[in-house]
Amino acid sequence: MTFATTYSYRYRQIFDIKTLLEAVRFIVVNFLLAFIFLFLTVEELEWATFSSTEGIKDKVIDETSWNIKTLI
């Protein structure tokens, strides 16, 4: 193997501050997204339960981007 076909590799620690901050950011962002999705799911189930209990037969058209049926 010649010098032209090799490359220099600098040793780097696995747990440096940049990697740690990226992991924390990843966890926080995914936690917030999971919380929002959970809220949307509970709201959809709550409306289905309420409408069936009260006998509401109205068709609800939700065109917002937060509609769980458009997310799935």
N, C-alpha and C positions, 0 to 999 in steps of 0.2 A: 504494500500500500504506500503510495507516494504522498507527499505533502499536499499535492494539488487535489487529491481525491478525498482528503480528510477535512474535518472542520474542527474548530476549537470549541470545546465545551467547558463552560464555566460552572463550577459546582454551585448549586443554589440550595438553600434550606427549604424544606417542604412547608414549614409553618412560618413563613415570613408575614409581615404585617399586611401586605397587599393581598395575599391569598386569604388571610383571615378576614379582611374587610369584604372581599368578594363573597365569601361564604356567608357572612352575616347578612349582607345585602340580599343575597339569593334567598335566604331563609325568611327574612322580613317581608320581602315582596311576595313570595309564595304564600306566606301566612295571611297577608292582607287579601290576596286574591281568593284564597280558600274561605276566608271569613265572608267576603262578599257573595261568593257562590252559595255558601251555606245559608246566608240570609235570604237570597233569592229562592232557594229551594223551600225553606220554611214558609216564606210568604206565599208561594204557589200552593203548597199543601194546606196552609191555613185558609186560603180562599176557596179551595175545593171543598174542604170540610164545612166551612161556613155556608157556602152556597147550597150544598146538599142538605144541610140541616134546616136552613130557612126556606128551602124550596125555590130558590132563585134560578130561573131558566134563561136569564139574559146571556147573550153572546158578547163577550168582552174582546174587543180587538185592541191589542197592545202593540203599537208600532215602534216602541222605544227600543233602543239598543240594549237595554237591561232586561228585556224579556227573556226568561229562562228557556223558553221553547225555541227562541232563535239562537241562543247560545249553544244548545245541545244539537 
